[in-house]
Structures are given as C-alpha cells and as structure tokens.
Amino acid sequence: MLHNSELAVFAVAFLVQVAGFVSVGIARVGQQPDSQVGYERFFFLCMMLVAVISLLAMWSGTGSWLMNGITLAMMAVGATLDTGRGTLADSI
C-alpha cells in the first residue's frame, strides 16, 4: 500500500510525464515560426520538470524513477528525431 507521500510523488510524476509527452507532440507539430518559440519553451519546461521529478523519485526511493527516466529519454529522442523532410545529403 502506498503512503500519502509516495502516492503524491507518483501522481505528480504521472501528470508531468503526460505533459512531457504532450509537449513533444506540440513541439513537433507546431513548426510555424510565429509560435515555435512558445512551444519549445513549453517543451523545455516539461523536460526540466520530468528531470526534477525523476531525481525526487530516486531520492524518495519510490521505484518510479525508472518510468521517469524512460520518459526523459523518450522526450529527448522525440525532440531530435528527424521525420525525413529532407534528403540524406541535406542532413550531412
């Protein structure tokens, strides 16, 4: 059974992870120059939150740090993944 503090850390971690995945999607879709800066700031804010929640989960010993670490890695890959809008020569 989870204690109140563990449940709170897990709930906040879950909400931050959902926001992190949403921010990746928004940052990838919102590539218009006028709104791109705001989307990127939202993404980086969520990335920092996932990192902080991951550290807090490791510190508290709840065991949910792995889930947060995977989310952090997936956010990094999702932000840098090129979906093939150019040719291989363009990327080199």
Residue, then its C-alpha position, 0 to 999 in steps of 0.5 A: m500500500l502506498h503512503n500519502s507521500e509516495l502516492a503524491v510523488f507518483a501522481v505528480a510524476f504521472l501528470v508531468q510525464v503526460a505533459g512531457f509527452v504532450s509537449v513533444g507532440i506540440a513541439r513537433v507539430g507546431q513548426q510555424p515560426d510565429s509560435q515555435v518559440g512558445y512551444e519549445r519553451f513549453f517543451f523545455l519546461c516539461m523536460m526540466l520538470v520530468a528531470v526534477i521529478s525523476l531525481l525526487a523519485m530516486w531520492s524518495g526511493t519510490g521505484s518510479w524513477l525508472m518510468n521517469g527516466i524512460t520518459l526523459a529519454m523518450m522526450a529527448v529522442g522525440a525532440t531530435l528525431d528527424t521525420g525525413r523532410g529532407t534528403l540524406a545529403d541535406s542532413i550531412 
